[in-house]
Amino acid sequence: GRNVEGVRVNMKGEPIDGYNDAVDTLLIVARQGGVFTAGIGDGGNEAGIGHLDGVPRGRHQGKEFDFKSTVESDLGVTAWNSNLGAIATAMELAKLTGNDAAMPTTDDVRRSIDGAVTAGAIDGVTRKPSRSVDGFSDRVHVLFADLYRQRLDESGPS
């Protein structure tokens, strides 16, 4: 999400405008219309995480900058990896609503990463177009999705 200067930056302070403009707008308009919104993040620069306190200023190569998003949501979900947090959240919601068929499958996870790369996304850590997210291969995301689905099948939602 955009920071206090109206610019979207990554954790290194590099501008990443143009990638997620629509997400900022979607959250802002939805909240104005009374629609419940949620943001999922791992660093504080994600759209929908703007209401969380305690996000420090960034520092990279001796330069300090604000990367904290100012775009708020009704609910902020934090995770060590925002994509995995989104997968877990989607699975929990599917289970809580009794719609197990809506749970992301391992194929869904693979296709979403492939689709992002095809659309021009780059890994946030390696800065290269690859089948990875924040330095973790798509295999890590698929394994996590499979393990989380097994946990939900065994014990139900948390």
C-alpha positions in Angstrom: 0.0 0.0 0.0 1.0 3.6 -0.5 3.1 5.2 2.3 2.8 8.7 3.8 4.3 10.1 0.7 1.7 8.4 -1.5 4.4 6.0 -2.9 4.4 2.2 -2.7 7.8 0.9 -1.7 9.3 -2.5 -1.0 11.3 -3.3 2.2 14.4 -1.8 0.6 12.7 1.5 -0.1 12.5 0.9 -3.9 9.4 2.3 -5.6 7.0 -0.4 -6.7 4.2 1.8 -7.9 2.1 0.4 -10.7 1.9 -3.2 -9.3 -0.8 -2.8 -6.7 -2.6 0.5 -7.4 -5.9 -1.3 -7.8 -5.6 -3.0 -4.4 -5.3 0.3 -2.6 -8.3 1.7 -4.5 -10.4 -1.4 -3.9 -9.8 -1.4 -0.2 -10.4 2.4 0.1 -13.6 2.3 -1.9 -14.9 -0.9 -0.2 -14.4 0.6 3.3 -16.1 3.8 2.3 -19.1 1.7 1.1 -19.3 -0.2 4.4 -17.8 -3.4 3.0 -15.7 -5.4 5.5 -12.1 -5.5 4.4 -9.0 -7.4 5.5 -5.3 -6.8 4.7 -2.7 -9.5 5.0 1.0 -8.6 5.4 4.4 -9.6 6.5 6.3 -6.3 6.6 3.9 -3.5 7.0 4.0 -2.1 3.4 1.0 -4.1 2.2 -2.4 -2.5 1.4 -4.7 -3.0 4.3 -2.1 -3.0 7.0 -2.0 0.8 7.5 -3.9 0.7 10.8 -1.3 -1.5 12.5 1.0 0.3 15.0 4.6 -0.4 15.6 5.9 -0.7 12.0 9.4 0.8 12.2 10.9 3.0 9.5 12.9 1.1 6.9 16.6 1.4 6.5 18.6 0.2 3.6 22.2 1.0 2.7 22.3 3.8 5.3 19.1 5.5 4.0 16.0 5.7 6.2 12.5 5.7 4.6 8.8 5.2 5.4 7.5 2.0 3.8 4.5 1.5 6.2 1.3 1.4 4.3 -1.3 4.1 5.0 -4.1 2.0 3.4 -6.3 0.6 6.2 -8.7 -2.3 6.4 -11.1 -3.5 9.1 -8.9 -6.5 10.0 -5.1 -6.9 9.7 -3.7 -10.3 9.5 0.1 -10.6 10.0 2.1 -13.6 8.9 5.8 -14.5 8.4 4.9 -14.6 4.6 1.9 -12.7 3.4 1.1 -15.2 0.6 1.0 -18.1 3.2 -1.0 -15.9 5.5 -3.6 -15.4 2.7 -3.7 -19.2 2.0 -4.3 -19.9 5.7 -6.9 -17.2 6.0 -8.8 -18.5 2.9 -8.7 -22.1 4.2 -9.9 -21.0 7.7 -12.8 -19.0 6.1 -13.8 -21.9 3.8 -13.8 -24.3 6.8 -15.7 -21.9 9.1 -18.4 -21.4 6.4 -18.7 -25.1 5.7 -17.5 -24.6 2.1 -14.5 -26.9 2.0 -14.6 -26.8 -1.8 -13.5 -23.1 -1.6 -10.2 -24.1 0.1 -7.2 -23.3 -2.1 -5.7 -26.5 -3.4 -2.1 -27.1 -4.1 -2.9 -26.7 -7.8 -4.5 -23.3 -7.0 -1.4 -22.2 -5.2 0.8 -23.3 -8.1 -1.4 -21.6 -10.7 -1.6 -18.3 -8.7 2.2 -18.1 -8.5 2.6 -19.0 -12.2 -0.1 -16.5 -13.1 1.7 -13.7 -11.2 5.0 -14.5 -12.9 3.3 -14.6 -16.3 1.8 -11.2 -15.5 5.2 -9.8 -14.8 5.6 -10.2 -11.0 9.0 -10.6 -9.5 10.1 -12.2 -6.3 10.3 -9.5 -3.5 13.6 -10.8 -2.2 15.5 -12.0 -5.3 14.0 -9.2 -7.5 13.8 -11.8 -10.4 10.8 -13.3 -12.2 10.7 -16.8 -10.7 8.3 -19.3 -9.3 9.0 -18.1 -5.7 7.6 -15.5 -3.3 9.9 -13.6 -0.9 12.7 -16.0 -1.5 10.7 -19.2 -0.9 10.0 -21.5 -3.9 6.5 -22.4 -5.0 7.2 -25.8 -3.5 7.3 -24.3 0.0 3.9 -22.6 -0.6 2.4 -25.8 -2.0 3.7 -27.8 1.0 2.4 -25.3 3.4 -1.1 -25.4 1.7 -1.1 -29.2 1.8 -0.1 -29.3 5.5 -2.6 -26.7 6.5 -5.4 -28.4 4.7 -4.5 -31.7 6.5 -4.5 -29.8 9.9 -8.0 -28.4 9.1 -9.3 -31.8 8.0 -8.1 -33.3 11.3 -9.0 -30.7 13.8 -11.3 -28.1 12.2 -10.8 -24.3 12.2 -8.8 -22.7 15.0 
